[in-house]
Structure formats: structure tokens, C-alpha cells
Amino acid sequence: MSNATSDNDTVHRVSFLNKGSVNIPILRVLQADGTVYEEAVLPAIDEALAHRIYDTCVFTRVLDERMLGAQRQGRISFYMTCTGEEASIIGSTASLDDEDVILAQYREHAAIRYRGFTTEQFMNQLFSNEEDLGKGRQMPIHYGSAELNYQTISSPLATQIPQATGVGYSFKMQGKRNIAICYFGEGAASEGDFHAGLNMAAVLNSPTIFFCRNNGYAISTPTTEQFAGNGIASRGPGYGMHTIRVDGNDMLAVLAATQQARAYAVENNKPVLIEAMTYRLGAHSSSDDPSGYRSKDEEAKWQQHDPVKRFKLWMINKGWLTEKQDIEMYDKYRKEVLKELKLAEKRPLCMLDTLIEDVYDTPTPRLKQQLKSLKKHIKKYPDSYPNSKGRL
Amino acid sequence: MAKINMLQAINDALSTALETDDKSVLFGEDVGHFGGVFRATSGLLEKFGNERCFNTPLTEQGIAGFANGLASNGMTAIAEIQFADYIFPAIDQIINETAKFRYRSGNEFNVGGVTFRTPYGGGIAGGHYHSQSPEAYFTQTAGLKVVVPRNAYQAKGLLLASIRDNNPVIFFEPKRLYRANVGEVPDEDYEIELGKAEVVTEGTDITLLAWGAQMEIIENAADMAAKKGISCEVIDLRTLAPWDMDTVAASVKKTGRLLINHEAPFTGGFAGEIAATIQEECFLHLESPISRVCGLDTPYPLIHEKEYMPDALKTFEAIKASVNF
């Protein structure tokens, strides 16, 4: 609508809108016991898709458990888990075409796994060795793969949001029936980039899904100190954007919402905002201790809403999974992760030459000169540079 | 060859870029029907349609982020930031994202297709929010190229080279010269190589170095010096990142003296980087300390603009001081 108002929009007494005026329903399909709500409509899902989803859940749980342990042992410098948010991440990714571009925040490794990132590739990134696609340049968990259309993670918060608008627009320009999906937490929605990205997407008609994982905490800051309105979803209509709120611990609800959001975005070249209400069961990162800002009771309450368990019960009810198979899956991934971890740990780091690569498409004369003088220095004092001395 | 002004040359370059590359997109605040507040994009929406040339909401960080997203997915993004003074809201997207996209991903992704065009500089009674020269902030960021043209001919050739370069470029347009600078500009498509300085006038006593709008100033100062029998070699740096050290050093080895002029404030300005490098490269050839004629360490003023500016007269005085050291 324009700024002009019709008589129908006019009132003659002061009347404010407030957050209570905005009623946003929450989509739920799956109950805690793994049965479906009577009136719920199931998403498109068959046994193969359910297995691909569940397999990703199990792998992610194992990876998170083992790598947090590896961080505690000092084998890697940093780690982040997505425990508790698996349904939000995997349910949404599973609704996409593999050519759709994913722009994640940092807690969405389940999405790149769903696309096919191997255990070995995870380990190479986490150990920053010479096989890491990112050439050992970023902290652990900054995954990325052009082949899998998963853009490399950037640490500054929310920067991927306006970029996703650009990626979505590029698909429209290229005449491809693809979209960009952008993940972020409710904390990131406080950044200017959030407003910039959503506003531009709505105005420029960019087929993009903005997927907010409202997981309760931005590091230690609870949602009550993050926003005063009705969550993140309430902002969608303000931008003139299709919006839905889902139970982020309900795999089938996330799947249903994202499947329809994608179809709408592709058909209409328009963005959609999804707010998934979930809970970060783990710490923010391996550098964080949540006991300082939230209670064990609160965490225990959310344990009962475990999204992986809920989906597992549904699969068992369907006859698509047994407890025995489940145990075997965990066992298989524990062995695999441990084996790949040991191999990755032993692989050498990147050659020193990679230090000046990719700054520009080709190294500048100045960079070449700097590398040459650095090598000369390392040759003079090799013992002070143990990582590079034998590999110049 | 037609004589046109710098804005027309920029418009011509943008039109050529859009014509020759189907994947190129041009956008920014008011660049659509209105043709940009300086009219640099006049007629381009009509020619290329509003999917390829369009207005964005008023959000520099959004424009920069959107440009990064487009380029990361194979497009050529030509974004206008309406004034260089307003590039700061976009600085996180440019410094942390545009500049590092390729490096941080191990070249899995890059945004080499991004070019930010932005009018910079003073001399237009614009006060401190329509006059700044923020080039030095960007020269410290590895991964960006920084380019400044000095006339209409360069504006077309350098802009086309910037848009087609496989690296992100920030292209600063001297707005004082937009209409003031008129020159012969070929109709055909041409590029001027990035990273190369141009020796504009040869001389023997001192090297004068500047870029963009300040080139006119040092050329005037060189004329004043010539009347006093001082022969100045005048160099236009054209690209600040990466900058052409070899051409500057060769000149200084010949003349034995260097003066650098820029409009941005003195402290932390790009002249400091050049001076430090040249004293390292040319120490035994220098006959006097390297001289810097720059803006003051104040915000860009309004009523004292003339006093603030590193003008020809100040440059002339610095030339004499250097030669008589």
C-alpha cells in the first residue's frame, strides 16, 4: 500500500497498536510422542527422505558430542554445537533443491552435512589442515563448499542476510528456479544488516527464505533482553513479507513450512520469513558456560522437547526405523568420526605459499616480495617457525 | 572523437558495461528513473530495464551486502554509494565481506564482480558530509582495489577496467570534476590497466604525485614552478591499491625529490604510506625530505574550505622548500 489512506483506514480516537495486537500462530505437526496432530497436514516426505534427515540428525549429534570433547582435550581450538536445533536446520534444508544456495550463520553444519559434506571434510576444516577447502584460514566451524552451494561462514554476525537477498535476486536474473536461504539467530536480527536485507528483498522481489532460529539466547542474552516485540515473525508483515512461525523442534512442521515457503518464493519471486521457535540446548560455543545465566531446570524442560527424539519416535511409529538400527547408526558414526579425526589431525598444514594466495585473483608484486622476504627470514630462524620450516 | 564531461564518460562506461555483459546489474539510491543525484546513470533504466538498473532503499549496508550476494553467485554488481561520505554504514560489508570473500573461503567463493562507484572529495561547498576523501581507509584492507580517475577519458577506461576486473574495486569519482572536466573520449569500448601510474609530464627537479581531482592542483603548481625555473615531473597514481611503486620510485631516482598531494587529512593519509615506501626504495637518491601537502587533520570544513584545501599555492611553496632544502 502507499502512504495515502482511505476513509476505511481512518479512526477518530487515538488507538495504538502494541505487541498484544499481533497474534502469530505457531505451526505444529508432530506431538511429543511421535504421533501427528489429528488435523495436521503432513509435508511431502517418504521413507528415503526421512532416512536422509534422520541420518543427518544422528551424525550431527555424534559430531557435536565428539568434537566438543576434542575441544575440551585441546585437540581443536574452538567448537559450536547445534544440539536442540537439529529439526530447524535439517527440516528446512531438506525442503530445498540442492542448487539452492545456503548462507548460514555458523550453527548450521547439519545443513552442509545434509548436502553431502563428508566426515573427512568436516575434520579437515576443524583441524585447519592442507585438505581444508578454506586453506586453514578461519577458525573451526567456518565450513563452506562451492560444490554443495553452501557459502563459507563469516564470523561477523548477520552479514549474510543482505547477501542472501543478492543471491536470491541473481537467481531471478539468471532465470533459474532457485532460491537463497539465509539462516540467522534471533540475536542477529538486532543487527542493521537484518533490516537492510529483509527490506531490500521485499522491495526488490528477491526469492529468498530468511530462516530465523529463535533459540532463546544470543550467547548469554535471553530473548527478553534482545527484543521487546512479538519475536522476529512479527516484523515480517512490517516488511510486506510472507511470514510463518513454526515449532522449531518439530521436524515435520519445519519441513512443511519450508517446502511451501520455497514453492511460494520460486513462483512469485518473493521472499519469505520463517521463525522457528527452538532452544539452544548446548552452550553458545566451547568458550561459553551457560550455567552462569540459565537454570538446569530450564534446560531440563527443553530436553523433553528434543527434536531428534520426537522425529525418531515418528519414524518408529511408521515402521521405518527400529531402536536397534538407531543404536547401530550412532555406533557407526562414533567410529567414523574418531577414525577421521585421527587421520585429519596428522595431515600437514597448508604450504606457506597459500598465505598470499586468494587475497586477489593473483598475488600482487608487493605480496610476492613480502613472501620472499618472509621465507628468507624463516630459513634463518627455522626453529622459531616449526609449522613452516620444513615446507618452504 | 566527442568532447564530453566526466559524468557523460561515466554514463558511457556504465552503458558499455551493461551492453557487453548480460550478467551486469547497476543499482543504488536514486539511480533509476532519476538517473542518480549527479545524473551519472541517466537513461540507463530506460535502456536496460528496471531489473538491471534500479533504485534500492536507502541502505548503504544493504546495497553493499546485496552486491556481495549477487557477485558471489556469478553476477557483475555495479553499486553506487551516493556520496563517499555515506560509505561508512557499509564499511563492515566492504571490509569484512567484500574484501575477504575469496581469501576466507580458500577461493571456494569470490565477489570479484563487485564494483562500488562513489563520488568523493571537496571543492563544492559541501561541508563535511559531502566532501570527504576516505580512500585511505580502504587501502589498508587487503583484497580491495582502489581506483581514482582524474579526467573524463580516464573515468571511462578505468571504470570499465574496474567493472571487468576479477577483484572487488572501489572507484572514487572526483565530483568537483564531474561537469568541470571536459575532454575527448573515444566512443568505442576501451580499458585503462589498473595498478599502473601515469607519468603525465616529465621533469628533472622534483616528482609531484597525486590522484583524482588533486591532479589539476599539482599541474597548476608545476606551471607556477616552471616560471621559477623548476622542472617538475607530474605523476598520476590512478590506482591506490595496489599502487605502482616502480613508476614512482623510478621517477624519484631521477629527480631526487618527491611531493605527494592529497585532499584527505594528513595523519594516516595514503601519502604516509607512499613516503615511507619511497624513502626505503630511494634513500640514497633523495636530495630532500619527502614532502606531503594534504588536508588538515580536521573534519572537512564549510566556510574555510579554501583554506583547508591542499591547493596549488601551498604545493608551490612546498616545491620551493624541497628544491631549496
Interface residues (C-beta under 8 A of the other chain):
Chain A: V101 L103 D132 L133 G134 K135 R137 Q138 H142 G144 S145 A146 Q151 T152 S154 P156 T159 I161 P162 Q163 A164 T165 G166 V167 G168 Y169 S170 F171 K172 M173 Q174 A180 G192 D193 H195 A196 G197 N199 M200 V203 L204 E357 D358 V359 Y360 D361 T364 P365 R366
Chain B: K23 V25 E51 R52 F54 T56 P57 T59 Q61 G62 A64 G65 F66 A67 N68 G69 L70 A71 S72 N73 G74 M75 A77 P89 D92 Q93 N96 E97 K100 F101 R102 Y103 R104 S105 G106 N107 E108 F109 N110 G112 A142 G143 K145 N166 N167 G195 P242 M245 D246
